[in-house]
């Protein structure tokens, strides 16, 4: 059973949690298995974390599934991951629908194969009326790539005469990002002991809290998720300001 938090903890907890799901390959290699089996184990873990969100007060969950840099991995691992993504969507679609999960994908779809893109589009449409949990999957995503694509679209609007350079500010640029319909993340978790952000949600996470943990993603469970969400409430978030003296 997923852990529950008190109503007070849920109210003061993060509304949007983003996760860099790292450590699948190492998890498999530590067991003498091929790296792709670690990715399969990690995919199963996603369901548990999504199911835990409502009881923890987490409305938005964004997970980093495949980065623009991950194409540098071996051809066999990349092919295995793409096959895994297709199978995940087909296998989980109805369960996500029934659980009230709305799914979105962010990232550049141009390099993805047509069959996968069709499955992504279909899942977004299928779950478009759900509102219990908003699950965003970053697939072929990179923060710099996202900002570059947003700037290119913004420049095109100026070129077409629909905007001028005077219209360009942070709020305007944000409207061209992949995440324009989502609130910024309150908390970013990275598993596996690595303490870097790896080009993930660079713009959106400007004032997010970070939690770097040693647990490999396939071992990350709802109890540890609940502990991190609960500890978030104790953090002093000033957003660049100074806390007033009592």
N, C-alpha and C positions, 0 to 999 in steps of 0.2 A: 504494500500500500504506500502511495506517495506521501511524504511528510506534509503536515499542515502547519501553517503559521497562524498566529492570532490575528484578529482583525486589525490590531494596532500595528503589528509587524508588516502586514500586507500593505497597509496605508502608507507606511514610511519606507517601504521597500522600492526597488527599481521597477519601473513600468516597462522599460525596454531593456532587455539583456541581449548582448551580442557575444557569440562564442567563436573563438578560433580553435577548431577541433583538431588538435595536433597530437601526434604520437601513434597513429594507427600502424605505420610501417614498423616502428621500433617494437611495438607490442607484439607483432607477429614474429619478427626476427628473434626476439627474446625467447620465443617458444619454438624456434627452429622451423617456422612456417613461412611461406611466401608472403611478401608485403601485401598483396591484394586481399589475403584473408583477414588482415588487420583492418582493411577498409570495410570489408563486409561486417566485421564485428562492430566497427564504429557506426555503420549505418543503423544497426539494430539499436544502438544506444540512443539514437536521435528520438525514437518513439518514446522512450521512458522520460526523457527530459521535456519533450513537448507535453506529454500527459501530466507532468508535475506542475506546469506553469499556472493553470487556473487557481490551484490551492495555495500557490505562493504569491499570488497577486501580480504575476508577470503577464501582461497583455500582449507584448510584442517580443518575439524571439527571432534573432537573425543569426544564421550559422554560415560559417565560411567553408564551403564544400570543395571548391577548386579555384585556384588563383590563376591569373594571367601568366604567372611564372611557372606554374606546374606543368606546362607543356614541355619543359626542359627534362622532365623525367623520362625514363625509358619508354619506348614505344609500347611495349607490352603492358606496363603499368598504366599508362594513359588510356589504352584501349580497354583495359579491365575496369578502370574507373568509369569510363563512358557507358560501358555495358551495365555497371552497377547503378548508375544514375537512372538509366532507362528502366531497369527492373524495379528500383525503389519506387519510382513514380507509379508504375503499373500495379505494384503490390500494395502500396499504401494509400492509393487515391480514395477508395471507398471508406477506409477507416478514418482518414483525415476529414472527409466530408461529414461522416456521422458524428465525429467528435467536435464539430463546429470550428474546425481550423481553416483559416483562410491562408492560402499559399500564394506567395509571390516569388519571382526569381529576379535577381539583379545581376548585372554583368553584361558583357558584350556577347550577343548570341551569334554573331556573324561567323565565327570560327567553329561553332558547334554543328554537328550533323543534323540534317533536316528532320530525321525521325525523332531525335531527342527534343528538338525545338518544338515540334508538333505536340509531343507529350507534355512539355512544359506549358505551352499555350492552353492545352485542353484542361490541365489540372488547375491553372489559374481561373479559367472560366467556370469549371465545375464547382469550385469552392468560393466563388466571388461574393456570395451572399452570406458567408459565415463571418462571425465576429467574436467568437469566444477567445480564440488565440490567433494572432497574426504571425504566421511562420514565413520568414523571408530567407530564401536560400541563395547565397552568393555563389554563382557558378560561372566560371571564366571571368572572374571579377578581380579588379585591382583598383585601389583608391586613386592612384595617379591616372590610370586609364579612364576612370569614371569622370574625374574632374576635367581631363582633356576632352572627352566626348561632350561634356556639358558646355565647356567653353566654345567648342566648335559649333554646337547648336545655337548658342547665344550669339556668336559672331554671324551666323547665317540670318538670324532674326534681325540683326542690325543691318546686314547687307540688303535684306528684303524691305527695309524701311519700317518694320513693325516695332523696332526699338531704336533708341539712340544711345550713344556712349554715356550720356547722363543718366540713363536708366539702370546702368550696371552698378549693382552693389551686392553685398553678401546675400541678401534676401532674394534678389533676382536670380543670381547664379544657382542658389539652392533649388529653385523651381525646375532647373534643367538636370538635376542629379537623378540617378536611378531611384533614390530613396525619397523623392519629393513628397510622397504621400505618407511617409512615416515620421514619427517623432525621433529626435536624436537619441542614441543609446545612452542610458544612465550608467550602465555597468558593462564592461568588456572583460570576459574571462578567457584566458589562454591556458590550455592544458599542456602537459608534457615537460614542464620545467624550463621552457625557453622564455626569456624575458624580452620579447620584441613584438612589434605590432604587425609586421609583415605586410604592409601596404593595405591594411584592412580598415575601411571606413575612416579614412584620414580626415576628411572634412567634418563628418558627423560626430566624431569622437573627441572633438577639441576640448570638451569639459567633462568627458566621461570618467568614471572611476575605473581603475584597472585591477584585476586580480590575476596574478600569475601563480599557477599551482603545479606541483610535480606530477600529479596523477596523469597517466596516459589516457587519451580520450576513451578507448573501449572500456576502461575501468571507472570512468566518471559516472557516478550514479545520482539518483534523485536526492539521497540524503546529503551528499556533499554539495549538491546544487542548492539545497535548502539552507545549509549552513552559510554559504557565501551570500545568498540573498538576504538572510537575516542579519549578517554582519554589516551589510551595506548601510543599514539604518544608523549605525554608530559613526559613520564618516561625516566629517564636517565639510560640507560642500559650499564654497563661497563664490565660485564662478568669477574669480579675479578680484572680488571685493574683500573687505575686512569685517570680521564678525563684530557686531556691536558689543560693547562691554555691558555686563549685567549691572 
